[in-house]
Amino acid sequence: MYSPKVKEEFIPMLFKISVSKRIPMTKLVNQIIKDYLDRDSLNHTEKTVEELKEKLNPAIRPYLPAQINKF
């Protein structure tokens, strides 16, 4: 499996954060990556829903489920 190397310039900052949070640096990096991917996925979903809503006939929009209209 591919295991990319963390750039040396990030190590001191990651180390300080991991010490302050009292968690292993690997756990910290994994959490940072997970948070980013979750947020990026949500942003992508919001953009996709917004694009679909724009393509819909405006007369139909009031009948969309509330979950869709909140985007």
QUIFENWO-V307332 format. One record per residue. N is the residue number from 1. RES is the residue in one letter. SS is DSSP state (@ for helix, = for strand, . for the rest). PSI is psi as a letter, one per 20 degrees, with the letter a starting at -180 (NA if undefined). NEAR is the number of other C-alpha atoms within 8 Angstrom. Layout:
# QUIFENWO-V307332
n & res & ss & psi & near
N & RES & SS & PSI & NEAR
N & RES & SS & PSI & NEAR
This chain:
# QUIFENWO-V307332
n & res & ss & psi & near
1 & M & . & q & 2
2 & Y & . & p & 3
3 & S & . & n & 4
4 & P & . & q & 4
5 & K & . & p & 4
6 & V & . & p & 6
7 & K & . & p & 6
8 & E & @ & h & 6
9 & E & @ & h & 5
10 & F & @ & i & 8
11 & I & @ & g & 9
12 & P & @ & g & 8
13 & M & @ & g & 7
14 & L & @ & h & 11
15 & F & @ & g & 9
16 & K & @ & g & 8
17 & I & @ & g & 8
18 & S & @ & h & 12
19 & V & @ & g & 9
20 & S & @ & h & 6
21 & K & @ & i & 6
22 & R & . & l & 6
23 & I & . & q & 8
24 & P & . & q & 8
25 & M & @ & h & 9
26 & T & @ & g & 6
27 & K & @ & g & 8
28 & L & @ & g & 11
29 & V & @ & g & 9
30 & N & @ & g & 8
31 & Q & @ & g & 8
32 & I & @ & g & 8
33 & I & @ & g & 8
34 & K & @ & g & 8
35 & D & @ & g & 8
36 & Y & @ & g & 8
37 & L & @ & h & 8
38 & D & @ & g & 8
39 & R & @ & g & 8
40 & D & @ & h & 8
41 & S & @ & g & 8
42 & L & @ & g & 8
43 & N & @ & g & 8
44 & H & @ & g & 8
45 & T & @ & g & 8
46 & E & @ & g & 9
47 & K & @ & g & 8
48 & T & @ & g & 8
49 & V & @ & g & 10
50 & E & @ & g & 9
51 & E & @ & g & 8
52 & L & @ & g & 8
53 & K & @ & h & 8
54 & E & @ & h & 7
55 & K & @ & i & 6
56 & L & . & q & 8
57 & N & . & p & 7
58 & P & @ & h & 6
59 & A & @ & h & 5
60 & I & @ & h & 8
61 & R & @ & g & 10
62 & P & . & i & 6
63 & Y & . & i & 5
64 & L & . & q & 8
65 & P & . & q & 6
66 & A & @ & h & 6
67 & Q & @ & h & 6
68 & I & @ & h & 8
69 & N & @ & h & 8
70 & K & . & i & 5
71 & F & . & NA & 7
